Amino acid sequence: MTAFVYESERYVSEKIQVLGVSVQPPEEGRKLKERVTRDCQEDRPHIPLDPYPLRLLSDPEGELIRAVGAGNEGHRSGFIARPVTFIVDQVGVVRWVYTGDGSASNRPSPVALAKTAGAIAQGK
């Protein structure tokens, strides 16, 4: 996530909102955001973090995750979400969705995600 925030500075305009969805409770998302914010403030204090370039959504019941077909019901740990990333344009339309295969590491690269968001912001 920190790498995406770094790349968003170069590629993402304010017209785009990138969303990440997790089954973790909201407090876990807040902890992650706080850690990334600290990292960014230490490494690259010039990066604007208001508005935050990535919005983390908590879906502990899996309603949204199931609705977009990203649930993994048969995982050995019970219900989990495959990694999902949405890019939403300035009028709230979902323009791009990335759904991983179930592995927590299967996500778009930060550069690819930032470039895709930038292209969508430019109407491409």
C-alpha positions in Angstrom: 0.0 0.0 0.0 2.8 2.4 0.8 4.3 1.8 -2.7 0.9 2.7 -4.3 0.7 5.9 -2.3 4.2 6.8 -3.6 3.2 6.0 -7.2 -0.1 7.8 -6.9 1.8 11.1 -6.6 3.0 10.7 -10.2 0.1 9.1 -11.9 -3.2 9.7 -10.1 -5.3 12.9 -10.3 -7.7 14.0 -7.6 -10.6 12.9 -9.9 -10.0 9.2 -9.1 -10.6 7.3 -5.9 -9.0 3.9 -5.5 -10.8 1.5 -3.1 -9.5 -1.6 -1.3 -11.9 -4.0 0.3 -11.1 -6.4 3.1 -13.0 -8.7 5.5 -10.9 -7.4 8.3 -12.6 -5.2 10.9 -12.4 -1.4 10.5 -9.8 -1.1 13.3 -7.3 -3.2 11.3 -7.8 -0.9 8.3 -7.2 2.1 10.5 -4.0 0.6 11.8 -2.8 -0.1 8.3 -3.6 3.4 7.1 -1.8 4.9 10.2 1.3 2.8 9.4 1.4 3.8 5.8 0.8 7.4 6.7 3.8 7.3 9.1 6.0 5.7 6.4 5.0 8.3 3.9 5.5 11.2 6.3 9.0 9.9 7.1 10.1 9.0 3.6 8.2 11.5 1.4 6.7 14.3 3.5 5.8 16.3 0.3 3.2 13.7 -0.8 -0.3 15.1 -0.1 -2.3 12.7 2.0 -5.5 14.7 2.1 -7.5 13.4 0.4 -5.9 10.0 1.0 -5.1 8.4 -2.4 -6.5 5.0 -1.3 -9.7 4.3 0.5 -9.8 1.1 2.6 -13.3 -0.4 3.0 -14.1 -3.0 5.7 -16.6 -5.6 4.8 -16.4 -8.1 7.8 -19.7 -9.8 6.8 -18.5 -10.1 3.2 -21.6 -8.6 1.6 -19.8 -6.5 -1.0 -17.1 -9.1 -1.5 -19.7 -11.7 -2.2 -21.7 -9.3 -4.5 -18.7 -8.7 -6.7 -17.8 -12.4 -6.8 -14.6 -12.1 -4.8 -15.5 -14.3 -1.8 -13.6 -17.5 -1.1 -16.0 -19.6 1.0 -13.9 -22.8 1.0 -10.6 -21.5 2.4 -9.1 -23.4 5.3 -9.5 -20.3 7.5 -13.2 -20.0 6.6 -14.5 -17.2 4.5 -11.9 -14.9 3.1 -11.8 -12.3 0.3 -9.6 -12.6 -2.7 -7.8 -9.3 -3.1 -10.0 -6.8 -4.9 -9.2 -3.3 -6.0 -11.7 -0.9 -7.6 -11.0 2.4 -9.4 -14.0 4.7 -9.3 -14.2 7.8 -11.5 -15.2 11.3 -10.4 -19.0 10.6 -10.8 -18.8 7.4 -8.8 -18.8 4.8 -11.6 -16.6 1.8 -11.1 -14.3 1.9 -14.1 -11.8 -0.9 -13.3 -11.8 -3.9 -11.0 -8.9 -6.2 -10.1 -9.8 -9.5 -8.4 -6.9 -11.7 -7.3 -6.9 -15.5 -7.2 -7.1 -15.8 -3.4 -3.5 -15.2 -2.6 -2.9 -12.1 -0.5 0.1 -11.3 -2.6 -1.9 -11.4 -5.9 -2.5 -7.7 -6.4 -1.8 -5.3 -9.2 1.7 -3.7 -9.0 1.6 -0.2 -7.5 2.9 1.3 -10.7 0.3 -0.5 -12.9 -2.5 0.5 -10.5 -1.4 4.1 -10.4 -1.0 4.3 -14.2 -4.5 2.7 -14.7 -6.1 5.2 -12.3 -4.3 8.0 -14.0 -5.5 6.8 -17.5 -9.1 6.6 -16.2 -8.9 10.1 -14.7 -7.9 11.3 -18.2 -10.9 9.5 -19.8 -8.9 6.7 -21.4 
